[in-house]
Amino acid sequence: MRRPNPISRKGLMFGLQVPATALIAFGIMVPLASGFSAALRHDGSWSLANYRTVLTELPYVPIVLNTFLVSALVCVFSVGFAFVVCLQFARAGRLATRFFLGALTVIIAISLLVKNYALQVILAYNGPVNDLGLFLGLFDSRQYLLYTKTAVVIAMVQFLTPYAALILFGAMRRIDFDIVLAARTLGAGGWTTFRTALWPQVSSSVLMAGILVFSISAGFFVTPALLGGPEDAMIGSQMHTDLIYNHEHGAGLAAAQGIVLTLALAAVAFVAVAIAGSGFLNAADDASEGGI
């Protein structure tokens, strides 16, 4: 039997690695390098002026803080809603499970723009939310619900909750409810049962969903632009404004904001993984193997 040529085998392995390497190089490394370079250029020379402006001056500091505040709120509400719903469907039958996953797929397939414009109609001054609030006596008069931080958070939660649910549903399906039942049988209360029997089985997946939702939220651009007011701008909106209207330093400021956002998200993810320990990595391995 003819033995394989080691040179041909190495050539084949090298050829298979080239597309992935090129994708990483030109899709990630080159843009990052360009961003770092642009962020360090100010008035034709190398400087940290762009970073100093983003981190210390108006309007950038409030925008950075608002970005992380909105992202944190969206993360809490999206993961919280997804957690409750997935827990209800975790013990459902096959038909209910298929319906749930099918509904998630349809919801995710709907364009973000369609969802945002639908919320514009729903939250309008003469929209159904105001009508319902007046009918139920919740409002004394019609409210201006659009172009507020509340509208932005609602829209982002609506969009990101299904993504959190896709991650959490797999974890919920793997819960050993016999442990939960044993805790209740031994006299544990609701909170004690949740903390000692249920939470350890899903905590890593909740953390994974939280990191995903928080990271996506921080980079939102369309929703704050369509539903938010002047005080609700996020980093993506300000980057767009700098690139379009600031012809002198816009590219450098936009790049600096992007780098600051990237480093902040990396720090958040690193701290979260460090707190979670090996359980988070095990949950990630289970998800990559198709836990759902």
C-alpha positions as CSV (number, residue, x, y, z in Angstrom):
1,M,0.0,0.0,0.0
2,R,1.3,3.4,-1.0
3,R,2.2,5.7,1.9
4,P,0.8,9.3,1.7
5,N,3.4,11.9,0.7
6,P,4.1,14.0,3.8
7,I,4.8,17.0,1.7
8,S,1.4,16.8,0.0
9,R,-0.3,16.3,3.3
10,K,1.4,19.4,4.7
11,G,0.4,21.4,1.6
12,L,-3.2,20.3,2.0
13,M,-3.3,21.3,5.6
14,F,-1.7,24.7,4.7
15,G,-4.2,25.2,2.0
16,L,-7.1,24.5,4.3
17,Q,-5.8,27.0,6.8
18,V,-5.4,29.8,4.3
19,P,-9.1,30.8,4.0
20,A,-9.6,31.0,7.8
21,T,-6.3,32.8,8.3
22,A,-7.2,35.3,5.5
23,L,-10.7,35.8,7.0
24,I,-9.2,36.6,10.5
25,A,-6.5,38.8,9.0
26,F,-8.6,40.9,6.7
27,G,-11.9,40.7,8.6
28,I,-10.6,41.3,12.1
29,M,-6.9,42.2,12.4
30,V,-6.7,44.7,9.6
31,P,-9.8,46.7,10.7
32,L,-8.5,46.6,14.3
33,A,-5.0,47.8,13.3
34,S,-6.6,50.6,11.2
35,G,-8.8,51.6,14.1
36,F,-5.8,51.7,16.5
37,S,-3.8,53.8,14.0
38,A,-6.6,56.3,13.3
39,A,-7.4,56.7,17.0
40,L,-3.7,57.6,17.7
41,R,-3.6,60.2,14.9
42,H,-4.5,63.8,15.8
43,D,-3.7,66.8,13.6
44,G,-1.3,64.8,11.6
45,S,0.8,63.5,14.5
46,W,0.7,60.6,17.0
47,S,-1.2,61.5,20.1
48,L,-3.6,60.3,22.8
49,A,-5.8,63.4,22.3
50,N,-8.7,61.4,20.8
51,Y,-8.8,59.0,23.7
52,R,-8.5,62.0,26.1
53,T,-11.4,63.7,24.4
54,V,-13.6,60.6,24.5
55,L,-12.9,59.8,28.1
56,T,-13.0,63.3,29.6
57,E,-15.0,65.8,27.5
58,L,-18.6,66.4,26.5
59,P,-20.6,65.0,24.9
60,Y,-18.6,61.8,25.0
61,V,-18.6,61.0,28.7
62,P,-22.4,61.0,29.1
63,I,-22.7,59.0,25.9
64,V,-20.3,56.3,27.1
65,L,-22.1,56.2,30.5
66,N,-25.5,56.1,28.8
67,T,-24.3,53.2,26.5
68,F,-23.4,51.0,29.4
69,L,-26.5,52.0,31.5
70,V,-28.8,51.1,28.6
71,S,-26.9,47.9,27.9
72,A,-27.1,46.8,31.5
73,L,-30.8,47.5,31.7
74,V,-31.4,45.6,28.4
75,C,-29.3,42.7,29.7
76,V,-31.2,42.4,32.9
77,F,-34.6,42.6,31.3
78,S,-33.9,40.4,28.3
79,V,-32.2,37.6,30.3
80,G,-34.8,37.9,33.0
81,F,-37.8,37.5,30.6
82,A,-36.0,34.7,28.7
83,F,-35.2,32.9,31.9
84,V,-38.9,32.9,33.1
85,V,-40.3,31.8,29.7
86,C,-37.7,29.1,29.1
87,L,-38.2,27.7,32.6
88,Q,-41.9,27.3,31.8
89,F,-41.2,25.5,28.5
90,A,-38.3,23.4,29.9
91,R,-40.6,20.6,31.0
92,A,-43.1,20.9,28.2
93,G,-43.8,18.2,25.7
94,R,-42.3,17.8,22.3
95,L,-45.1,19.7,20.5
96,A,-44.9,22.6,22.8
97,T,-41.1,22.7,22.5
98,R,-41.3,22.7,18.7
99,F,-43.9,25.5,18.8
100,F,-41.6,27.5,21.2
101,L,-38.5,27.1,19.0
102,G,-40.5,27.8,15.9
103,A,-41.9,31.0,17.4
104,L,-38.3,32.1,18.4
105,T,-37.1,31.5,14.8
106,V,-39.9,33.5,13.3
107,I,-39.4,36.4,15.8
108,I,-35.6,36.5,15.0
109,A,-36.3,36.4,11.3
110,I,-38.3,39.7,11.5
111,S,-36.1,42.7,10.6
112,L,-35.0,45.0,13.3
113,L,-36.2,48.0,11.2
114,V,-39.7,46.4,11.1
115,K,-39.8,45.9,14.8
116,N,-38.6,49.5,15.4
117,Y,-41.2,51.1,13.1
118,A,-43.9,48.9,14.7
119,L,-42.9,50.2,18.1
120,Q,-43.1,53.7,16.8
121,V,-46.7,53.1,15.9
122,I,-47.5,51.3,19.2
123,L,-45.8,54.0,21.4
124,A,-47.0,57.0,19.4
125,Y,-48.8,59.9,21.1
126,N,-52.1,58.7,19.5
127,G,-51.0,55.0,19.6
128,P,-52.6,52.0,21.2
129,V,-50.5,52.1,24.4
130,N,-51.8,55.6,25.2
131,D,-55.3,54.6,24.3
132,L,-55.1,51.6,26.6
133,G,-53.5,53.6,29.4
134,L,-56.3,56.2,29.3
135,F,-59.0,53.5,29.1
136,L,-57.6,51.7,32.2
137,G,-57.0,54.9,34.1
138,L,-53.2,54.5,34.1
139,F,-52.7,57.9,32.5
140,D,-54.4,61.2,33.2
141,S,-53.5,62.4,29.8
142,R,-51.6,61.1,26.7
143,Q,-47.9,60.6,27.3
144,Y,-45.0,61.2,25.1
145,L,-43.5,57.7,25.1
146,L,-41.4,58.0,21.9
147,Y,-37.9,59.5,21.8
148,T,-37.1,58.5,25.4
149,K,-34.8,56.1,27.1
150,T,-37.7,53.9,28.0
151,A,-38.6,53.4,24.3
152,V,-35.0,52.5,23.5
153,V,-34.8,49.9,26.2
154,I,-38.2,48.4,25.3
155,A,-37.2,48.1,21.6
156,M,-33.8,46.5,22.4
157,V,-35.3,44.1,24.9
158,Q,-37.9,43.1,22.3
159,F,-35.1,42.4,19.8
160,L,-32.6,40.6,22.1
161,T,-34.8,38.5,24.4
162,P,-35.2,35.7,21.7
163,Y,-31.4,35.5,21.4
164,A,-31.1,35.1,25.2
165,A,-33.9,32.5,25.1
166,L,-32.1,30.4,22.5
167,I,-29.1,30.1,24.8
168,L,-31.1,29.5,28.0
169,F,-33.5,27.0,26.6
170,G,-30.8,24.5,26.0
171,A,-29.6,24.9,29.7
172,M,-33.2,24.6,31.0
173,R,-33.8,21.4,29.0
174,R,-30.8,19.8,30.8
175,I,-32.0,20.7,34.3
176,D,-32.3,17.7,36.6
177,F,-35.6,18.6,38.2
178,D,-35.3,15.6,40.6
179,I,-32.8,17.7,42.5
180,V,-35.2,20.5,42.7
181,L,-38.0,18.1,43.8
182,A,-35.6,16.6,46.5
183,A,-34.9,20.1,47.9
184,R,-38.6,20.9,48.2
185,T,-39.3,17.4,49.7
186,L,-36.6,18.0,52.4
187,G,-38.4,21.3,53.4
188,A,-36.4,23.9,51.5
189,G,-38.3,27.1,50.7
190,G,-38.7,28.6,47.3
191,W,-35.7,30.9,47.5
192,T,-33.5,28.2,49.0
193,T,-34.5,25.7,46.4
194,F,-33.8,28.2,43.6
195,R,-30.4,29.2,45.1
196,T,-29.1,25.7,45.9
197,A,-30.8,23.3,43.5
198,L,-31.8,25.3,40.4
199,W,-29.4,28.2,40.0
200,P,-26.1,26.1,40.0
201,Q,-27.4,24.1,37.0
202,V,-28.1,27.2,34.9
203,S,-25.8,30.0,36.2
204,S,-23.1,29.6,33.5
205,S,-25.7,29.7,30.7
206,V,-27.3,32.8,32.2
207,L,-23.9,34.4,32.3
208,M,-23.3,33.4,28.7
209,A,-26.6,34.9,27.6
210,G,-25.9,38.1,29.6
211,I,-22.5,38.6,28.0
212,L,-24.0,38.2,24.5
213,V,-26.9,40.5,25.2
214,F,-24.8,43.2,26.8
215,S,-22.2,43.1,24.0
216,I,-24.8,43.4,21.3
217,S,-26.7,46.1,23.1
218,A,-23.6,48.3,23.5
219,G,-23.1,48.4,19.7
220,F,-26.7,49.3,18.8
221,F,-27.1,52.2,16.4
222,V,-30.5,52.0,14.6
223,T,-32.8,51.7,17.6
224,P,-31.4,54.7,19.6
225,A,-31.5,56.8,16.4
226,L,-35.1,56.0,15.6
227,L,-36.6,55.8,19.1
228,G,-34.3,57.8,21.3
229,G,-34.0,61.4,22.0
230,P,-31.0,63.7,22.0
231,E,-30.0,62.7,25.5
232,D,-30.3,59.0,24.7
233,A,-27.5,58.8,22.1
234,M,-25.2,55.8,22.4
235,I,-21.7,55.2,21.1
236,G,-22.7,54.0,17.7
237,S,-24.8,57.1,17.1
238,Q,-22.0,59.4,18.1
239,M,-19.5,57.5,16.0
240,H,-21.8,58.1,13.0
241,T,-22.2,61.8,13.8
242,D,-18.4,62.2,14.1
243,L,-17.7,60.5,10.8
244,I,-20.3,62.5,8.9
245,Y,-20.0,66.0,10.4
246,N,-16.6,66.2,12.0
247,H,-14.4,66.4,8.9
248,E,-11.2,67.4,10.9
249,H,-11.1,64.8,13.7
250,G,-14.1,62.6,13.1
251,A,-12.3,59.5,12.0
252,G,-9.9,59.6,15.0
253,L,-12.7,60.2,17.5
254,A,-14.9,57.5,16.0
255,A,-12.0,55.0,16.1
256,A,-11.2,55.9,19.7
257,Q,-14.8,55.3,20.7
258,G,-14.7,52.0,19.0
259,I,-11.5,50.9,20.7
260,V,-12.8,52.1,24.1
261,L,-16.0,50.1,23.6
262,T,-14.1,47.0,22.5
263,L,-11.7,47.1,25.5
264,A,-14.6,47.7,27.9
265,L,-16.6,44.8,26.5
266,A,-13.5,42.6,26.7
267,A,-12.9,43.6,30.3
268,V,-16.6,42.9,31.2
269,A,-16.4,39.4,29.5
270,F,-13.0,38.6,31.2
271,V,-14.3,39.6,34.7
272,A,-17.5,37.6,34.1
273,V,-15.7,34.5,33.0
274,A,-13.2,34.8,35.9
275,I,-16.1,35.0,38.4
276,A,-17.9,32.0,36.8
277,G,-14.7,29.9,36.5
278,S,-14.7,26.6,34.7
279,G,-18.5,26.2,34.8
280,F,-18.8,28.9,32.1
281,L,-16.3,27.1,29.8
282,N,-18.1,23.8,30.3
283,A,-21.4,25.5,29.4
284,A,-19.8,27.0,26.3
285,D,-18.5,23.5,25.3
286,D,-22.0,22.1,25.8
287,A,-23.6,24.8,23.7
288,S,-21.1,24.3,20.9
289,E,-21.9,20.6,20.8
290,G,-25.6,21.4,20.2
291,G,-27.0,21.3,23.7
292,I,-30.4,22.5,22.4
